[in-house]
Amino acid sequence: MTLTRSDDDKWIAGVCGGLAQGFGVEAQWIRLGFAIFAIFGGASIAIYVLLWIILPRPTGGTIAEEAIKKGKDWYADNKKPKDEF
């Protein structure tokens, strides 16, 4: 079983749809579970954001990988010496 975010069944980022596809349940039950836990503690919001960052898209790649690549590119561009006045 490979967990990915869903491109077809999503409201925000496809996390619940992807979890539902991976576990073979309806996405509405996953969404309901996240909503209930958000109301009674709020930890599900942090878990949702974490899963959004680390779960890959069906086409591949995660937000974390993209952020690291952009950070490295930015650092390489800004590491070059600037012209001094």
C-alpha positions in Angstrom: 0.0 0.0 0.0 1.4 3.3 -1.1 -0.1 6.5 0.4 -0.3 9.5 -1.9 -2.4 12.7 -2.0 -5.4 12.5 -4.3 -5.8 14.7 -7.4 -9.4 13.5 -8.0 -10.9 13.5 -4.5 -9.8 16.6 -2.8 -11.2 19.7 -1.0 -8.0 21.3 0.1 -4.9 19.3 -0.7 -6.1 15.8 -1.4 -4.8 14.4 1.9 -8.2 12.8 3.1 -8.9 11.5 -0.4 -5.5 9.9 -0.7 -5.8 8.3 2.8 -9.2 7.0 1.9 -7.9 5.5 -1.4 -5.0 3.9 0.5 -7.1 2.4 3.2 -10.1 1.5 1.0 -12.7 3.6 2.8 -14.9 6.5 1.8 -13.2 9.9 2.0 -16.1 11.4 3.9 -15.2 9.2 6.9 -11.6 10.4 6.9 -12.8 14.0 6.6 -15.3 13.5 9.4 -12.6 12.0 11.7 -10.3 15.0 11.0 -13.2 17.4 11.7 -14.1 15.7 15.0 -10.5 15.6 16.2 -10.1 19.3 15.2 -13.1 20.3 17.3 -12.0 18.3 20.4 -8.3 19.1 20.5 -7.0 20.5 17.3 -4.2 18.0 16.8 -5.7 16.9 13.5 -5.0 20.2 11.9 -1.3 19.8 12.6 -1.4 16.2 11.4 -3.2 17.3 8.2 -0.6 20.0 7.4 2.2 17.5 8.1 0.7 14.9 5.8 0.2 17.6 3.2 3.9 18.3 3.3 5.2 14.7 3.3 2.7 12.7 1.3 3.7 12.7 -2.4 1.4 13.6 -5.2 0.2 10.8 -7.5 2.5 12.2 -10.2 5.5 12.2 -7.7 7.2 14.8 -5.5 6.3 16.3 -2.2 6.1 19.9 -1.0 9.0 19.3 1.2 11.2 18.2 -1.7 10.2 21.2 -3.7 10.9 23.6 -0.8 14.4 22.0 -0.2 15.2 22.4 -3.9 14.0 26.0 -4.0 16.0 26.8 -0.8 19.2 25.3 -2.3 18.7 27.2 -5.6 18.1 30.4 -3.6 21.2 29.9 -1.5 23.3 29.1 -4.6 22.1 32.3 -6.3 22.7 34.5 -3.3 26.1 33.0 -2.3 27.7 34.7 -5.3 29.7 37.8 -4.3 28.0 41.1 -4.8 29.5 44.1 -6.4 30.9 46.4 -3.7 30.5 50.1 -3.9 
